Amino acid sequence: MITRAPSELTRYLRTETVGGALLLAAAALALLWANSPWGAGYDAMVATTLPIPPLHLDLTLAEWTADGLLAIFFFVAGLELKRELVVGELADPRRAALPIIAAVGGVITPAVIAFAVGHGVPGMERGWAIPVATDIAFALAVLALTGSRVPATARVFLLSLAVVDDLLAIVLIAVLFTAAVSLLWLAGAAACCALWAWGQHRRISTPILYVPLALITWYALHEAGVHPTLAGVALGLLTRVRTDPDEDESPATRLEHLIQPVSAGLCVPLFALFAAGVHVDSGSLGELFTDRLSLAIVLGLLLGKPLGILGFSVVAIRLRLARRPDGLGYRDMFALSVLGAIGFTVSLLVAELALAEVGDGSAVETAKAAVLVTSLAASLAGSALLWRRGRVHQRTVNADEAVPGQGEGSTK
């Protein structure tokens, strides 16, 4: 089996860690700006329209960041998922089973909790999907900052879990937020995807083919009534990841090196800047713990995510459907499952899609505030747990070094 070089994983994590820090800074700036005396300027910026008349596109800047820039983010996620499935951790069925099962649990459990708590609330017929996603950049940034002493398998598990988790969220976006589909435009998007795959098969490398294809695919899905970010993950999954004998790196690796810094350092932070500017006051903060919509999101993320990820993982390991990562104990996995409750990017996107037509827009504000507060709480709790587990692992390493010839102790 071909495995990915550790340096490649390290590079990916380093880029996502920097991107996570920029994402946090952009979100903080949006919150401060929206709630400052200059908040009207923020609202005006978000609502500014940037039309493209020849294409009949009339989107606001906020919509361009959600529909356009996040397509680049999902393209990188698609590339990484394809790499994991073909030459990475997910290529080994036994290793792939655990993060896949954990991701399924991390989607089903928060969705069930959110639907049960918010049943009957306007918008919850689709709003239950808000707490199902894990933010890759945010979670990896927290892990890098506070979990440096936990085994490297923790990073692989969290990355694989988050990638599969986001893929499931993308599928939900396609199913829930596609009202009327234009079959003609959808066929055009499919033809573009087929041409992309053909170009990869024929080893064509010129951007003169792929850049127009990506833009046309995005536009075709937009006109078809399907959320256009799906173009990103579709094209990412169709990109070749195996290296030919005469190649130093595969097309997927080249594209990831080129585009991932743009995605993590520009696209996702800009989306956060335009999406996280929630107007907060004492009344709205109080509603987070009384409003059923916000409670559904908070409980779905803070309770459902850890329960689903850890619970499904434990069952899979006990039934021998999957194998526990080397060096990781259940307490380590619990700490990582808490990081899974960091929804942020995709949760904010789903909140906008699910609740945009509910009332006067206050439901979107409430949902976004719940996502932001919960993501912050999950990051703090996960950080504390990882710091504690890191100390335990460090003591184990020190004890092994003090006793010559003794192997690494097991973690419980």
C-alpha positions as CSV (number, residue, x, y, z in Angstrom):
1,M,0.0,0.0,0.0
2,I,1.2,3.5,-0.8
3,T,1.3,5.8,2.2
4,R,1.6,9.5,2.4
5,A,4.9,10.9,3.6
6,P,4.7,12.4,7.2
7,S,6.2,15.6,5.9
8,E,3.1,16.1,3.7
9,L,0.8,15.7,6.6
10,T,2.9,18.1,8.6
11,R,2.7,20.7,5.8
12,Y,-1.0,20.3,5.6
13,L,-1.5,20.7,9.3
14,R,0.9,23.7,9.5
15,T,-1.1,25.5,6.8
16,E,-4.4,24.7,8.4
17,T,-3.1,25.9,11.8
18,V,-2.1,29.3,10.4
19,G,-5.4,29.4,8.6
20,G,-7.3,28.7,11.8
21,A,-5.5,31.5,13.6
22,L,-6.5,33.9,10.7
23,L,-10.0,32.6,10.9
24,L,-10.2,33.4,14.6
25,A,-8.8,36.9,14.0
26,A,-11.3,37.5,11.2
27,A,-14.3,36.3,13.3
28,A,-13.2,38.5,16.2
29,L,-12.8,41.5,13.9
30,A,-16.3,40.9,12.5
31,L,-17.9,40.6,16.0
32,L,-16.1,43.8,17.2
33,W,-16.9,45.7,14.0
34,A,-20.6,44.7,13.9
35,N,-21.1,45.7,17.6
36,S,-19.1,48.9,17.5
37,P,-20.3,52.5,16.7
38,W,-19.3,51.7,13.1
39,G,-21.6,48.6,12.9
40,A,-23.7,50.3,10.2
41,G,-20.7,50.3,8.0
42,Y,-20.2,46.6,8.5
43,D,-23.8,45.9,7.6
44,A,-23.5,48.0,4.5
45,M,-20.4,46.2,3.4
46,V,-22.0,42.8,3.9
47,A,-25.0,43.8,1.8
48,T,-23.1,45.5,-1.0
49,T,-24.0,43.9,-4.3
50,L,-21.3,42.9,-6.8
51,P,-23.2,42.0,-9.9
52,I,-21.9,40.4,-13.1
53,P,-24.6,41.4,-15.6
54,P,-23.6,39.2,-18.6
55,L,-24.0,36.1,-16.4
56,H,-27.1,37.4,-14.6
57,L,-25.3,37.1,-11.3
58,D,-26.5,39.6,-8.7
59,L,-24.8,38.5,-5.5
60,T,-23.9,40.5,-2.4
61,L,-20.3,40.3,-1.0
62,A,-21.5,38.0,1.7
63,E,-23.0,35.7,-0.9
64,W,-19.9,35.8,-3.0
65,T,-17.8,34.6,0.0
66,A,-20.3,31.9,0.9
67,D,-20.9,30.6,-2.6
68,G,-17.6,31.5,-4.3
69,L,-14.7,31.5,-1.9
70,L,-16.0,28.5,0.1
71,A,-16.0,26.5,-3.2
72,I,-12.2,26.9,-3.1
73,F,-12.2,25.7,0.5
74,F,-14.3,22.6,-0.5
75,F,-12.1,22.0,-3.4
76,V,-9.1,21.6,-1.1
77,A,-11.2,19.4,1.2
78,G,-12.1,17.3,-1.8
79,L,-8.4,16.9,-2.7
80,E,-7.5,16.0,0.8
81,L,-10.4,13.4,1.0
82,K,-9.3,11.9,-2.3
83,R,-5.7,11.7,-1.1
84,E,-6.9,10.0,2.2
85,L,-9.0,7.5,0.3
86,V,-6.4,6.5,-2.2
87,V,-2.9,6.9,-0.7
88,G,-3.6,8.0,2.9
89,E,-5.0,6.8,6.2
90,L,-8.4,6.0,4.7
91,A,-6.8,3.7,2.0
92,D,-6.4,1.0,4.7
93,P,-9.9,-0.3,5.4
94,R,-9.1,-1.0,9.1
95,R,-7.6,2.4,9.7
96,A,-10.3,4.1,7.6
97,A,-13.2,2.5,9.5
98,L,-12.7,4.4,12.8
99,P,-12.7,8.0,11.5
100,I,-15.5,7.2,9.1
101,I,-17.7,5.6,11.8
102,A,-16.8,8.4,14.2
103,A,-17.8,11.0,11.6
104,V,-21.1,9.3,10.9
105,G,-21.8,9.3,14.7
106,G,-20.8,12.9,14.8
107,V,-23.4,13.8,12.2
108,I,-26.3,11.6,13.3
109,T,-26.3,12.3,17.0
110,P,-26.2,16.1,16.9
111,A,-28.8,16.1,14.2
112,V,-31.1,13.9,16.3
113,I,-30.6,16.1,19.4
114,A,-31.1,19.4,17.5
115,F,-34.3,18.1,15.8
116,A,-35.7,16.8,19.1
117,V,-35.0,20.0,21.0
118,G,-36.0,22.4,18.2
119,H,-38.9,20.4,16.7
120,G,-41.7,22.8,15.7
121,V,-39.5,25.9,15.7
122,P,-39.7,27.7,12.3
123,G,-36.8,26.7,10.1
124,M,-35.9,23.6,12.1
125,E,-37.2,21.3,9.3
126,R,-33.7,22.0,7.8
127,G,-32.0,23.8,10.7
128,W,-31.3,20.5,12.4
129,A,-28.3,20.2,10.0
130,I,-26.6,23.3,11.5
131,P,-24.6,21.4,14.2
132,V,-23.5,18.4,12.1
133,A,-20.2,19.8,10.7
134,T,-16.7,20.1,12.2
135,D,-14.5,23.1,11.2
136,I,-11.2,21.6,9.9
137,A,-9.1,24.8,10.2
138,F,-10.4,25.8,13.6
139,A,-10.1,22.3,15.2
140,L,-6.6,21.7,13.8
141,A,-5.5,25.1,15.0
142,V,-6.6,24.3,18.6
143,L,-5.0,20.9,18.4
144,A,-1.7,22.3,17.2
145,L,-1.7,25.0,19.9
146,T,-2.6,22.8,22.9
147,G,-2.0,19.2,21.9
148,S,1.6,19.2,20.8
149,R,2.4,16.5,23.4
150,V,-0.3,14.0,22.3
151,P,0.6,11.3,19.8
152,A,0.7,12.2,16.1
153,T,-2.1,9.7,15.5
154,A,-4.4,12.2,17.2
155,R,-3.8,14.7,14.3
156,V,-4.4,12.0,11.7
157,F,-7.6,10.9,13.4
158,L,-9.0,14.4,13.8
159,L,-8.0,15.3,10.2
160,S,-9.6,12.2,8.7
161,L,-12.7,12.6,10.9
162,A,-13.2,16.3,10.0
163,V,-12.7,15.6,6.2
164,V,-15.3,12.9,6.2
165,D,-17.6,14.9,8.5
166,D,-17.4,17.9,6.0
167,L,-18.1,15.5,3.1
168,L,-21.3,14.4,4.8
169,A,-22.2,18.0,5.5
170,I,-21.7,18.8,1.8
171,V,-24.1,15.9,0.9
172,L,-26.7,17.3,3.3
173,I,-26.3,20.8,1.7
174,A,-26.9,19.2,-1.7
175,V,-30.0,17.3,-0.5
176,L,-31.6,19.9,1.8
177,F,-31.0,23.2,0.0
178,T,-31.8,22.2,-3.6
179,A,-35.4,23.2,-4.1
180,A,-35.8,23.2,-7.9
181,V,-33.2,21.7,-10.2
182,S,-32.6,22.7,-13.8
183,L,-31.7,19.4,-15.5
184,L,-30.1,21.2,-18.4
185,W,-27.7,23.1,-16.3
186,L,-27.1,20.1,-14.1
187,A,-26.2,18.1,-17.2
188,G,-23.8,20.9,-18.2
189,A,-22.1,20.7,-14.8
190,A,-21.8,16.9,-15.2
191,A,-20.3,17.3,-18.6
192,C,-17.7,19.7,-17.2
193,C,-16.8,17.2,-14.5
194,A,-16.5,14.4,-17.0
195,L,-14.2,16.6,-19.1
196,W,-12.1,17.4,-16.0
197,A,-11.8,13.6,-15.3
198,W,-10.9,13.0,-18.9
199,G,-8.1,15.6,-18.8
200,Q,-6.7,14.0,-15.6
201,H,-6.8,10.6,-17.3
202,R,-5.0,11.9,-20.4
203,R,-2.4,13.6,-18.1
204,I,-3.3,17.1,-19.4
205,S,-1.8,19.6,-17.0
206,T,-2.4,23.0,-18.5
207,P,-4.5,25.5,-16.4
208,I,-6.0,26.7,-19.7
209,L,-8.3,23.7,-19.6
210,Y,-8.9,23.4,-15.8
211,V,-9.5,27.0,-14.8
212,P,-12.4,27.6,-17.3
213,L,-13.8,24.1,-16.5
214,A,-13.9,25.0,-12.7
215,L,-15.6,28.3,-13.3
216,I,-18.1,26.9,-15.7
217,T,-18.9,24.0,-13.3
218,W,-19.5,26.5,-10.5
219,Y,-21.7,28.6,-12.7
220,A,-23.7,25.6,-14.0
221,L,-24.4,24.3,-10.5
222,H,-25.4,27.8,-9.4
223,E,-27.9,28.1,-12.3
224,A,-29.1,24.5,-11.8
225,G,-30.3,25.5,-8.3
226,V,-27.6,23.3,-6.5
227,H,-25.3,25.0,-4.0
228,P,-22.3,25.9,-6.1
229,T,-19.7,24.9,-3.4
230,L,-20.4,21.3,-4.5
231,A,-18.4,22.1,-7.6
232,G,-15.3,22.3,-5.4
233,V,-15.6,18.9,-3.7
234,A,-16.7,17.2,-7.0
235,L,-13.6,18.5,-8.9
236,G,-11.3,17.7,-6.0
237,L,-12.5,14.1,-5.9
238,L,-11.9,13.8,-9.7
239,T,-8.3,14.9,-9.5
240,R,-5.6,12.3,-9.8
241,V,-3.6,11.6,-6.6
242,R,-1.2,8.9,-7.7
243,T,2.2,9.9,-9.0
244,D,3.4,8.7,-12.4
245,P,7.0,7.4,-12.7
246,D,8.1,10.6,-14.4
247,E,6.4,12.9,-11.9
248,D,7.8,14.4,-8.8
249,E,4.3,15.0,-7.4
250,S,0.8,14.2,-8.4
251,P,-1.7,16.8,-9.8
252,A,-3.6,16.7,-6.5
253,T,-0.4,17.5,-4.5
254,R,0.6,20.3,-6.8
255,L,-2.9,21.9,-6.6
256,E,-3.0,21.4,-2.8
257,H,0.4,23.2,-2.5
258,L,-0.9,26.0,-4.7
259,I,-4.4,26.5,-3.5
260,Q,-4.5,25.4,0.2
261,P,-2.6,28.5,1.4
262,V,-5.1,30.7,-0.5
263,S,-8.0,28.7,1.0
264,A,-6.8,28.7,4.6
265,G,-5.2,32.1,4.5
266,L,-7.7,34.1,2.5
267,C,-11.0,32.3,1.5
268,V,-12.0,31.0,4.9
269,P,-11.0,34.1,6.9
270,L,-12.9,36.3,4.5
271,F,-16.0,34.1,4.8
272,A,-15.7,34.4,8.6
273,L,-15.3,38.2,8.3
274,F,-18.6,38.4,6.3
275,A,-20.5,35.7,8.3
276,A,-19.5,36.2,11.9
277,G,-20.6,39.8,12.4
278,V,-23.5,38.9,14.7
279,H,-25.1,41.8,16.6
280,V,-24.8,40.8,20.3
281,D,-26.5,42.4,23.3
282,S,-27.4,41.3,26.8
283,G,-30.8,40.2,25.6
284,S,-29.6,38.1,22.7
285,L,-27.0,36.4,25.0
286,G,-29.7,35.5,27.4
287,E,-31.7,34.0,24.6
288,L,-29.0,31.5,23.9
289,F,-30.1,29.6,26.9
290,T,-33.8,30.0,26.6
291,D,-34.5,30.1,22.8
292,R,-35.3,26.6,21.5
293,L,-33.4,27.3,18.2
294,S,-30.2,28.3,19.9
295,L,-30.6,25.5,22.5
296,A,-31.0,23.0,19.7
297,I,-27.7,24.2,18.1
298,V,-25.8,24.4,21.4
299,L,-26.9,21.0,22.7
300,G,-26.4,19.5,19.2
301,L,-22.8,20.7,19.1
302,L,-21.6,20.5,22.7
303,L,-23.5,17.3,23.7
304,G,-24.3,15.6,20.4
305,K,-20.8,15.9,18.8
306,P,-18.8,14.3,21.6
307,L,-21.4,11.7,22.3
308,G,-21.7,10.7,18.7
309,I,-18.0,10.7,17.9
310,L,-16.8,8.9,21.0
311,G,-19.8,6.7,21.4
312,F,-19.7,5.3,17.8
313,S,-15.9,5.0,18.1
314,V,-16.1,2.9,21.3
315,V,-18.8,0.6,19.8
316,A,-16.9,0.1,16.6
317,I,-13.7,-0.8,18.5
318,R,-15.5,-3.1,20.9
319,L,-17.2,-4.9,18.0
320,R,-13.8,-5.1,16.2
321,L,-15.1,-3.1,13.3
322,A,-12.2,-0.7,13.7
323,R,-8.9,-0.4,15.4
324,R,-8.0,2.2,18.0
325,P,-5.2,4.5,16.8
326,D,-1.7,3.7,18.1
327,G,-0.9,5.5,21.4
328,L,-4.4,6.9,21.8
329,G,-6.6,6.1,24.8
330,Y,-10.3,6.7,25.1
331,R,-9.6,9.8,27.1
332,D,-7.6,11.2,24.3
333,M,-10.4,10.4,21.9
334,F,-12.8,12.1,24.2
335,A,-10.7,15.3,24.1
336,L,-10.6,15.1,20.2
337,S,-14.4,14.5,20.1
338,V,-14.9,17.8,22.0
339,L,-12.9,19.6,19.3
340,G,-15.4,18.0,16.9
341,A,-18.0,20.4,18.4
342,I,-16.3,23.3,16.8
343,G,-18.7,23.9,14.0
344,F,-18.0,27.4,12.7
345,T,-17.4,27.7,9.0
346,V,-19.9,25.0,7.6
347,S,-22.3,25.5,10.5
348,L,-22.5,29.3,9.8
349,L,-23.0,28.5,6.1
350,V,-25.9,26.0,6.9
351,A,-27.4,28.5,9.3
352,E,-27.6,31.1,6.5
353,L,-29.0,28.6,4.0
354,A,-31.6,27.0,6.4
355,L,-32.9,30.2,8.1
356,A,-32.5,32.9,5.5
357,E,-36.3,33.0,4.8
358,V,-37.4,32.7,8.4
359,G,-38.9,35.9,9.9
360,D,-36.9,39.1,9.7
361,G,-33.5,37.6,9.9
362,S,-33.3,37.4,13.6
363,A,-33.3,33.6,13.4
364,V,-30.1,33.7,11.4
365,E,-28.5,36.0,14.0
366,T,-29.6,33.8,16.8
367,A,-28.2,30.7,15.1
368,K,-24.9,32.3,14.3
369,A,-24.5,33.5,17.9
370,A,-25.2,30.0,19.1
371,V,-22.6,28.6,16.7
372,L,-20.0,31.2,17.7
373,V,-20.5,30.8,21.5
374,T,-20.5,27.0,21.2
375,S,-17.4,26.8,19.0
376,L,-15.6,29.0,21.5
377,A,-16.7,26.9,24.5
378,A,-15.7,23.7,22.6
379,S,-12.3,25.1,21.8
380,L,-11.6,26.1,25.4
381,A,-12.9,22.8,26.8
382,G,-11.0,20.8,24.2
383,S,-7.8,22.8,24.9
384,A,-8.0,22.1,28.6
385,L,-8.6,18.4,28.0
386,L,-5.7,18.1,25.4
387,W,-3.4,20.0,27.8
388,R,-4.2,17.5,30.5
389,R,-3.7,14.5,28.2
390,G,-0.5,16.0,26.9
391,R,0.9,16.1,30.5
392,V,-0.1,12.4,31.0
393,H,1.7,11.4,27.8
394,Q,4.7,13.4,28.6
395,R,5.0,11.7,32.1
396,T,4.7,8.3,30.3
397,V,7.5,9.2,27.9
398,N,9.7,10.5,30.8
399,A,9.1,7.3,32.7
400,D,10.0,5.1,29.7
401,E,13.2,7.1,29.2
402,A,14.1,6.7,32.9
403,V,13.8,2.9,32.6
404,P,16.2,1.6,29.9
405,G,14.7,-1.1,27.7
406,Q,11.1,-0.5,28.7
407,G,8.6,0.1,25.9
408,E,6.1,2.8,25.6
409,G,3.3,2.5,28.2
410,S,-0.3,2.1,27.2
411,T,-2.6,5.0,27.6
412,K,-5.9,4.5,29.3
